[in-house]
Amino acid sequence: MEWVKAVILLGLSMYFVYNLISGNVTNYINIRFVWLSYVAGAMFLAYGLYLLYTLIQARRGQPVHHDHDHDHDHEHASWGVLAIVAIPVLIGFFSTSAPLDYNAVNGGVSLNAVGGEGGMTISSDDPMEWHVLDWLRAFDQSEDMAEFAGSDANLIGFIYREPDFDESTAMITRFTVNCCVADATAIGVPVRGDTVRDLEQGVWVRVNGEFALDNFRGADVPILNPATITRIEAPEQPYIYP
């Protein structure tokens, strides 16, 4: 069993190293916490190598001391724990890593801004540099949505249509990730216009346009009327980190 433990620990270390080198780690966690993956990978590597060293020493006839009595009633439980650890590693190595997309939207896209380390702070003084979350924060902080009518915007996101949307209406959508994808939230800004009709669900776009106050989900909210819509590749960092 000790050999199996060593292999699993080294496998875990390799998995962390692979995700760090490939950049896949940010498919799962906020970039602020990537340093924890370095720590975890180093710890698994150190413990795996140490265990491997002790096993090799034992094979060579060197004494190996155990701090516990040789009561192996826990053997079956240990195999169960090893299986719980090993299976996710195998799945991780043999599955394709990808960031969340429109298929992960659950329960619709939110129009509510989310806070983070900076609270409800907007990222730039220039509205043309604002992303989806910035606009939602601006809307939340306003007492009169009409003040955004005529405001220009330049947004990127993926197209998401809820079942009750008409063909000319969609959401410019992004996922926010506070800690990891387990707490991801799909947020979006509504967009409406004839040029929206031909856009497939999930395609990434850059939208330049002007806001107008219009009815959406039973309330008057700023809706982006596109002047131009350009299909783009998903950005290197598709998530917004509050």
Phi and psi in degrees as GROMACS dihedral restraints (atoms count N, CA, C in turn):
[ dihedral_restraints ]
;  ai    aj    ak    al  type     phi  dphi    fc
    3     4     5     6     1   -62.8    20    10
    4     5     6     7     1   -35.4    20    10
    6     7     8     9     1   -64.3    20    10
    7     8     9    10     1   -40.5    20    10
    9    10    11    12     1   -64.0    20    10
   10    11    12    13     1   -42.4    20    10
   12    13    14    15     1   -58.0    20    10
   13    14    15    16     1   -45.2    20    10
   15    16    17    18     1   -61.7    20    10
   16    17    18    19     1   -43.0    20    10
   18    19    20    21     1   -63.7    20    10
   19    20    21    22     1   -43.0    20    10
   21    22    23    24     1   -65.6    20    10
   22    23    24    25     1   -42.1    20    10
   24    25    26    27     1   -62.6    20    10
   25    26    27    28     1   -43.6    20    10
   27    28    29    30     1   -67.6    20    10
   28    29    30    31     1   -34.7    20    10
   30    31    32    33     1   -64.6    20    10
   31    32    33    34     1   -40.1    20    10
   33    34    35    36     1   -61.9    20    10
   34    35    36    37     1   -42.9    20    10
   36    37    38    39     1   -61.1    20    10
   37    38    39    40     1   -45.4    20    10
   39    40    41    42     1   -61.6    20    10
   40    41    42    43     1   -37.0    20    10
   42    43    44    45     1   -64.7    20    10
   43    44    45    46     1   -43.2    20    10
   45    46    47    48     1   -63.8    20    10
   46    47    48    49     1   -43.8    20    10
   48    49    50    51     1   -62.0    20    10
   49    50    51    52     1   -43.9    20    10
   51    52    53    54     1   -58.9    20    10
   52    53    54    55     1   -47.1    20    10
   54    55    56    57     1   -67.1    20    10
   55    56    57    58     1   -32.9    20    10
   57    58    59    60     1   -70.7    20    10
   58    59    60    61     1   -44.4    20    10
   60    61    62    63     1   -67.6    20    10
   61    62    63    64     1   -41.5    20    10
   63    64    65    66     1   -76.5    20    10
   64    65    66    67     1   -17.1    20    10
   66    67    68    69     1    84.4    20    10
   67    68    69    70     1     0.8    20    10
   69    70    71    72     1   -67.4    20    10
   70    71    72    73     1   -17.6    20    10
   72    73    74    75     1   -58.9    20    10
   73    74    75    76     1   -32.5    20    10
   75    76    77    78     1   -77.5    20    10
   76    77    78    79     1    -2.3    20    10
   78    79    80    81     1   -73.8    20    10
   79    80    81    82     1   -16.2    20    10
   81    82    83    84     1  -116.9    20    10
   82    83    84    85     1   -29.7    20    10
   84    85    86    87     1  -134.9    20    10
   85    86    87    88     1   161.4    20    10
   87    88    89    90     1   -64.0    20    10
   88    89    90    91     1   140.0    20    10
   90    91    92    93     1   -61.0    20    10
   91    92    93    94     1   -21.2    20    10
   93    94    95    96     1   -66.3    20    10
   94    95    96    97     1   -20.9    20    10
   96    97    98    99     1  -108.9    20    10
   97    98    99   100     1    12.8    20    10
   99   100   101   102     1   -61.9    20    10
  100   101   102   103     1   -31.9    20    10
  102   103   104   105     1   -58.3    20    10
  103   104   105   106     1   -29.1    20    10
  105   106   107   108     1   -65.8    20    10
  106   107   108   109     1   -30.5    20    10
  108   109   110   111     1   -67.7    20    10
  109   110   111   112     1   -37.0    20    10
  111   112   113   114     1   -62.0    20    10
  112   113   114   115     1   -44.0    20    10
  114   115   116   117     1   -63.2    20    10
  115   116   117   118     1   -47.0    20    10
  117   118   119   120     1   -62.6    20    10
  118   119   120   121     1   -44.6    20    10
  120   121   122   123     1   -60.9    20    10
  121   122   123   124     1   -40.9    20    10
  123   124   125   126     1   -67.0    20    10
  124   125   126   127     1   -39.4    20    10
  126   127   128   129     1   -66.5    20    10
  127   128   129   130     1   -45.3    20    10
  129   130   131   132     1   -62.4    20    10
  130   131   132   133     1   -40.1    20    10
  132   133   134   135     1   -64.1    20    10
  133   134   135   136     1   -46.3    20    10
  135   136   137   138     1   -62.7    20    10
  136   137   138   139     1   -46.3    20    10
  138   139   140   141     1   -69.3    20    10
  139   140   141   142     1   -38.3    20    10
  141   142   143   144     1   -63.8    20    10
  142   143   144   145     1   -43.2    20    10
  144   145   146   147     1   -67.0    20    10
  145   146   147   148     1   -38.4    20    10
  147   148   149   150     1   -63.2    20    10
  148   149   150   151     1   -45.5    20    10
  150   151   152   153     1   -63.2    20    10
  151   152   153   154     1   -40.6    20    10
  153   154   155   156     1   -62.9    20    10
  154   155   156   157     1   -40.7    20    10
  156   157   158   159     1   -62.0    20    10
  157   158   159   160     1   -45.4    20    10
  159   160   161   162     1   -64.9    20    10
  160   161   162   163     1   -35.2    20    10
  162   163   164   165     1   -68.5    20    10
  163   164   165   166     1   -40.7    20    10
  165   166   167   168     1   -65.6    20    10
  166   167   168   169     1   -40.3    20    10
  168   169   170   171     1   -62.3    20    10
  169   170   171   172     1   -40.5    20    10
  171   172   173   174     1   -64.2    20    10
  172   173   174   175     1   -38.7    20    10
  174   175   176   177     1   -66.2    20    10
  175   176   177   178     1   -30.7    20    10
  177   178   179   180     1   -81.4    20    10
  178   179   180   181     1     0.1    20    10
  180   181   182   183     1    93.4    20    10
  181   182   183   184     1     4.7    20    10
  183   184   185   186     1   -75.1    20    10
  184   185   186   187     1   141.2    20    10
  186   187   188   189     1   -66.8    20    10
  187   188   189   190     1   136.2    20    10
  189   190   191   192     1  -119.4    20    10
  190   191   192   193     1   121.6    20    10
  192   193   194   195     1   -95.4    20    10
  193   194   195   196     1   140.1    20    10
  195   196   197   198     1  -116.7    20    10
  196   197   198   199     1   140.3    20    10
  198   199   200   201     1   -90.0    20    10
  199   200   201   202     1     7.9    20    10
  201   202   203   204     1  -134.5    20    10
  202   203   204   205     1   157.1    20    10
  204   205   206   207     1   -68.2    20    10
  205   206   207   208     1   154.6    20    10
  207   208   209   210     1   -83.1    20    10
  208   209   210   211     1    62.7    20    10
  210   211   212   213     1  -103.0    20    10
  211   212   213   214     1   110.8    20    10
  213   214   215   216     1  -101.1    20    10
  214   215   216   217     1    29.3    20    10
  216   217   218   219     1   -65.2    20    10
  217   218   219   220     1   -20.6    20    10
  219   220   221   222     1   -87.5    20    10
  220   221   222   223     1     4.1    20    10
  222   223   224   225     1   -59.7    20    10
  223   224   225   226     1   -46.7    20    10
  225   226   227   228     1   -66.1    20    10
  226   227   228   229     1   -39.2    20    10
  228   229   230   231     1   -62.8    20    10
  229   230   231   232     1   -38.3    20    10
  231   232   233   234     1   -64.3    20    10
  232   233   234   235     1   -40.7    20    10
  234   235   236   237     1   -62.7    20    10
  235   236   237   238     1   -37.1    20    10
  237   238   239   240     1   -63.7    20    10
  238   239   240   241     1   -42.5    20    10
  240   241   242   243     1   -63.7    20    10
  241   242   243   244     1   -42.2    20    10
  243   244   245   246     1   -61.1    20    10
  244   245   246   247     1   -40.3    20    10
  246   247   248   249     1   -64.9    20    10
  247   248   249   250     1   -41.4    20    10
  249   250   251   252     1   -60.6    20    10
  250   251   252   253     1   -37.4    20    10
  252   253   254   255     1   -77.0    20    10
  253   254   255   256     1   -40.4    20    10
  255   256   257   258     1   -72.5    20    10
  256   257   258   259     1   -38.1    20    10
  258   259   260   261     1   -60.7    20    10
  259   260   261   262     1   -47.7    20    10
  261   262   263   264     1   -60.1    20    10
  262   263   264   265     1   -34.8    20    10
  264   265   266   267     1   -63.7    20    10
  265   266   267   268     1   -44.8    20    10
  267   268   269   270     1   -63.0    20    10
  268   269   270   271     1   -43.4    20    10
  270   271   272   273     1   -61.3    20    10
  271   272   273   274     1   -42.3    20    10
  273   274   275   276     1   -61.9    20    10
  274   275   276   277     1   -41.8    20    10
  276   277   278   279     1   -70.2    20    10
  277   278   279   280     1   -33.7    20    10
  279   280   281   282     1  -105.4    20    10
  280   281   282   283     1     9.6    20    10
  282   283   284   285     1  -115.4    20    10
  283   284   285   286     1   159.3    20    10
  285   286   287   288     1   -85.0    20    10
  286   287   288   289     1   131.1    20    10
  288   289   290   291     1   -90.7    20    10
  289   290   291   292     1   132.3    20    10
  291   292   293   294     1  -154.0    20    10
  292   293   294   295     1   148.9    20    10
  294   295   296   297     1   -69.2    20    10
  295   296   297   298     1   164.0    20    10
  297   298   299   300     1   -60.7    20    10
  298   299   300   301     1   143.6    20    10
  300   301   302   303     1  -131.0    20    10
  301   302   303   304     1  -164.8    20    10
  303   304   305   306     1   -60.4    20    10
  304   305   306   307     1   -24.5    20    10
  306   307   308   309     1   -66.6    20    10
  307   308   309   310     1   -20.1    20    10
  309   310   311   312     1   -90.6    20    10
  310   311   312   313     1    -3.2    20    10
  312   313   314   315     1   -69.1    20    10
  313   314   315   316     1   122.3    20    10
  315   316   317   318     1  -125.1    20    10
  316   317   318   319     1   116.6    20    10
  318   319   320   321     1    84.7    20    10
  319   320   321   322     1    15.9    20    10
  321   322   323   324     1    93.2    20    10
  322   323   324   325     1   171.2    20    10
  324   325   326   327     1   -98.0    20    10
  325   326   327   328     1   133.4    20    10
  327   328   329   330     1   -85.2    20    10
  328   329   330   331     1   143.3    20    10
  330   331   332   333     1   -97.2    20    10
  331   332   333   334     1     2.5    20    10
  333   334   335   336     1   -92.0    20    10
  334   335   336   337     1   136.0    20    10
  336   337   338   339     1   -72.8    20    10
  337   338   339   340     1   151.5    20    10
  339   340   341   342     1  -115.2    20    10
  340   341   342   343     1   149.4    20    10
  342   343   344   345     1   -89.5    20    10
  343   344   345   346     1  -178.4    20    10
  345   346   347   348     1  -167.7    20    10
  346   347   348   349     1  -152.6    20    10
  348   349   350   351     1   -61.2    20    10
  349   350   351   352     1   -32.8    20    10
  351   352   353   354     1   -95.0    20    10
  352   353   354   355     1    13.3    20    10
  354   355   356   357     1    66.7    20    10
  355   356   357   358     1  -127.8    20    10
  357   358   359   360     1  -106.7    20    10
  358   359   360   361     1    30.3    20    10
  360   361   362   363     1   -69.7    20    10
  361   362   363   364     1   140.1    20    10
  363   364   365   366     1   -92.4    20    10
  364   365   366   367     1   140.2    20    10
  366   367   368   369     1   -73.0    20    10
  367   368   369   370     1   -20.0    20    10
  369   370   371   372     1  -148.8    20    10
  370   371   372   373     1   156.3    20    10
  372   373   374   375     1   -81.1    20    10
  373   374   375   376     1   -14.9    20    10
  375   376   377   378     1   -98.8    20    10
  376   377   378   379     1   111.3    20    10
  378   379   380   381     1   -57.2    20    10
  379   380   381   382     1   -25.6    20    10
  381   382   383   384     1   -71.8    20    10
  382   383   384   385     1   -10.2    20    10
  384   385   386   387     1  -103.2    20    10
  385   386   387   388     1     0.4    20    10
  387   388   389   390     1   -72.0    20    10
  388   389   390   391     1   141.1    20    10
  390   391   392   393     1   -95.0    20    10
  391   392   393   394     1  -176.2    20    10
  393   394   395   396     1   -55.7    20    10
  394   395   396   397     1   -46.2    20    10
  396   397   398   399     1   -64.2    20    10
  397   398   399   400     1   -37.3    20    10
  399   400   401   402     1   -58.8    20    10
  400   401   402   403     1   -46.2    20    10
  402   403   404   405     1   -63.9    20    10
  403   404   405   406     1   -41.2    20    10
  405   406   407   408     1   -64.8    20    10
  406   407   408   409     1   -35.8    20    10
  408   409   410   411     1   -67.1    20    10
  409   410   411   412     1   -39.7    20    10
  411   412   413   414     1   -63.4    20    10
  412   413   414   415     1   -42.1    20    10
  414   415   416   417     1   -61.5    20    10
  415   416   417   418     1   -44.4    20    10
  417   418   419   420     1   -63.9    20    10
  418   419   420   421     1   -31.7    20    10
  420   421   422   423     1   -86.4    20    10
  421   422   423   424     1    -4.8    20    10
  423   424   425   426     1   -92.8    20    10
  424   425   426   427     1   146.0    20    10
  426   427   428   429     1   -95.4    20    10
  427   428   429   430     1    -8.8    20    10
  429   430   431   432     1  -144.5    20    10
  430   431   432   433     1   105.4    20    10
  432   433   434   435     1   -63.3    20    10
  433   434   435   436     1   -21.9    20    10
  435   436   437   438     1   -63.4    20    10
  436   437   438   439     1   -20.5    20    10
  438   439   440   441     1   -66.3    20    10
  439   440   441   442     1   -16.8    20    10
  441   442   443   444     1   -90.9    20    10
  442   443   444   445     1    -7.7    20    10
  444   445   446   447     1   -61.9    20    10
  445   446   447   448     1   127.0    20    10
  447   448   449   450     1    90.9    20    10
  448   449   450   451     1    -4.4    20    10
  450   451   452   453     1   -74.9    20    10
  451   452   453   454     1   136.3    20    10
  453   454   455   456     1   -84.5    20    10
  454   455   456   457     1   148.5    20    10
  456   457   458   459     1  -143.8    20    10
  457   458   459   460     1   153.7    20    10
  459   460   461   462     1  -136.1    20    10
  460   461   462   463     1   100.7    20    10
  462   463   464   465     1  -121.0    20    10
  463   464   465   466     1   146.8    20    10
  465   466   467   468     1  -121.3    20    10
  466   467   468   469     1   148.6    20    10
  468   469   470   471     1   174.3    20    10
  469   470   471   472     1  -179.6    20    10
  471   472   473   474     1  -104.5    20    10
  472   473   474   475     1   151.8    20    10
  474   475   476   477     1   -75.8    20    10
  475   476   477   478     1   130.1    20    10
  477   478   479   480     1  -135.2    20    10
  478   479   480   481     1   129.7    20    10
  480   481   482   483     1  -117.4    20    10
  481   482   483   484     1   128.5    20    10
  483   484   485   486     1   -82.9    20    10
  484   485   486   487     1   158.1    20    10
  486   487   488   489     1   -56.5    20    10
  487   488   489   490     1   -29.5    20    10
  489   490   491   492     1   -93.1    20    10
  490   491   492   493     1     5.0    20    10
  492   493   494   495     1   -74.6    20    10
  493   494   495   496     1   146.8    20    10
  495   496   497   498     1   -80.5    20    10
  496   497   498   499     1   169.7    20    10
  498   499   500   501     1   -64.0    20    10
  499   500   501   502     1   -24.0    20    10
  501   502   503   504     1   -93.6    20    10
  502   503   504   505     1     4.5    20    10
  504   505   506   507     1  -119.2    20    10
  505   506   507   508     1   138.2    20    10
  507   508   509   510     1  -154.1    20    10
  508   509   510   511     1  -179.3    20    10
  510   511   512   513     1  -119.6    20    10
  511   512   513   514     1   135.4    20    10
  513   514   515   516     1   -85.4    20    10
  514   515   516   517     1   109.7    20    10
  516   517   518   519     1  -116.9    20    10
  517   518   519   520     1   143.4    20    10
  519   520   521   522     1  -138.1    20    10
  520   521   522   523     1   157.9    20    10
  522   523   524   525     1   -99.1    20    10
  523   524   525   526     1   134.9    20    10
  525   526   527   528     1   -97.8    20    10
  526   527   528   529     1   142.0    20    10
  528   529   530   531     1  -131.7    20    10
  529   530   531   532     1   112.6    20    10
  531   532   533   534     1   -78.7    20    10
  532   533   534   535     1   -52.7    20    10
  534   535   536   537     1  -118.3    20    10
  535   536   537   538     1   -58.7    20    10
  537   538   539   540     1  -148.8    20    10
  538   539   540   541     1   176.7    20    10
  540   541   542   543     1   -64.7    20    10
  541   542   543   544     1   -15.5    20    10
  543   544   545   546     1   -64.1    20    10
  544   545   546   547     1   -26.9    20    10
  546   547   548   549     1  -107.2    20    10
  547   548   549   550     1    18.2    20    10
  549   550   551   552     1   -63.9    20    10
  550   551   552   553     1   141.5    20    10
  552   553   554   555     1  -128.0    20    10
  553   554   555   556     1   131.1    20    10
  555   556   557   558     1   -85.8    20    10
  556   557   558   559     1   120.1    20    10
  558   559   560   561     1  -122.3    20    10
  559   560   561   562     1   157.6    20    10
  561   562   563   564     1  -162.9    20    10
  562   563   564   565     1   165.5    20    10
  564   565   566   567     1  -115.5    20    10
  565   566   567   568     1   129.8    20    10
  567   568   569   570     1   -69.1    20    10
  568   569   570   571     1   142.4    20    10
  570   571   572   573     1  -131.1    20    10
  571   572   573   574     1   140.2    20    10
  573   574   575   576     1  -144.3    20    10
  574   575   576   577     1   131.2    20    10
  576   577   578   579     1   168.3    20    10
  577   578   579   580     1   163.9    20    10
  579   580   581   582     1   -61.2    20    10
  580   581   582   583     1   -31.8    20    10
  582   583   584   585     1   -72.3    20    10
  583   584   585   586     1    -9.9    20    10
  585   586   587   588     1   -79.3    20    10
  586   587   588   589     1   -23.2    20    10
  588   589   590   591     1   -57.8    20    10
  589   590   591   592     1   -37.1    20    10
  591   592   593   594     1   -88.6    20    10
  592   593   594   595     1     4.8    20    10
  594   595   596   597     1   -90.3    20    10
  595   596   597   598     1   126.4    20    10
  597   598   599   600     1   -76.6    20    10
  598   599   600   601     1   155.1    20    10
  600   601   602   603     1   -57.1    20    10
  601   602   603   604     1   127.9    20    10
  603   604   605   606     1    91.5    20    10
  604   605   606   607     1   -10.1    20    10
  606   607   608   609     1   -71.3    20    10
  607   608   609   610     1   139.6    20    10
  609   610   611   612     1   -84.3    20    10
  610   611   612   613     1   138.4    20    10
  612   613   614   615     1  -141.4    20    10
  613   614   615   616     1   158.7    20    10
  615   616   617   618     1  -113.0    20    10
  616   617   618   619     1   125.6    20    10
  618   619   620   621     1  -117.4    20    10
  619   620   621   622     1   123.0    20    10
  621   622   623   624     1  -108.6    20    10
  622   623   624   625     1   130.6    20    10
  624   625   626   627     1  -173.3    20    10
  625   626   627   628     1  -162.9    20    10
  627   628   629   630     1  -134.3    20    10
  628   629   630   631     1   137.6    20    10
  630   631   632   633     1   -77.8    20    10
  631   632   633   634     1   144.7    20    10
  633   634   635   636     1  -136.9    20    10
  634   635   636   637     1   146.4    20    10
  636   637   638   639     1   -81.0    20    10
  637   638   639   640     1   125.6    20    10
  639   640   641   642     1  -153.7    20    10
  640   641   642   643     1   166.7    20    10
  642   643   644   645     1   -76.8    20    10
  643   644   645   646     1   131.0    20    10
  645   646   647   648     1  -150.2    20    10
  646   647   648   649     1   123.9    20    10
  648   649   650   651     1    53.2    20    10
  649   650   651   652     1    36.7    20    10
  651   652   653   654     1    83.3    20    10
  652   653   654   655     1     9.2    20    10
  654   655   656   657     1  -139.1    20    10
  655   656   657   658     1   154.9    20    10
  657   658   659   660     1   -83.2    20    10
  658   659   660   661     1   115.5    20    10
  660   661   662   663     1  -135.3    20    10
  661   662   663   664     1   161.8    20    10
  663   664   665   666     1   -67.6    20    10
  664   665   666   667     1   124.3    20    10
  666   667   668   669     1  -118.8    20    10
  667   668   669   670     1   134.2    20    10
  669   670   671   672     1   -81.3    20    10
  670   671   672   673     1   121.1    20    10
  672   673   674   675     1   -95.9    20    10
  673   674   675   676     1   112.1    20    10
  675   676   677   678     1   -74.1    20    10
  676   677   678   679     1   134.0    20    10
  678   679   680   681     1   -88.3    20    10
  679   680   681   682     1   -42.5    20    10
  681   682   683   684     1  -138.9    20    10
  682   683   684   685     1   144.7    20    10
  684   685   686   687     1  -129.8    20    10
  685   686   687   688     1   123.8    20    10
  687   688   689   690     1  -120.0    20    10
  688   689   690   691     1   129.1    20    10
  690   691   692   693     1   -73.4    20    10
  691   692   693   694     1   137.4    20    10
  693   694   695   696     1  -135.7    20    10
  694   695   696   697     1   167.5    20    10
  696   697   698   699     1   -78.1    20    10
  697   698   699   700     1   153.1    20    10
  699   700   701   702     1   -59.1    20    10
  700   701   702   703     1   137.5    20    10
  702   703   704   705     1   -65.4    20    10
  703   704   705   706     1   159.6    20    10
  705   706   707   708     1   -59.1    20    10
  706   707   708   709     1   -37.1    20    10
  708   709   710   711     1  -113.9    20    10
  709   710   711   712     1    90.3    20    10
  711   712   713   714     1   -74.0    20    10
  712   713   714   715     1   -19.8    20    10
  714   715   716   717     1   -85.9    20    10
  715   716   717   718     1   157.3    20    10
  717   718   719   720     1  -106.4    20    10
  718   719   720   721     1   130.9    20    10
  720   721   722   723     1  -106.0    20    10
  721   722   723   724     1   105.1    20    10
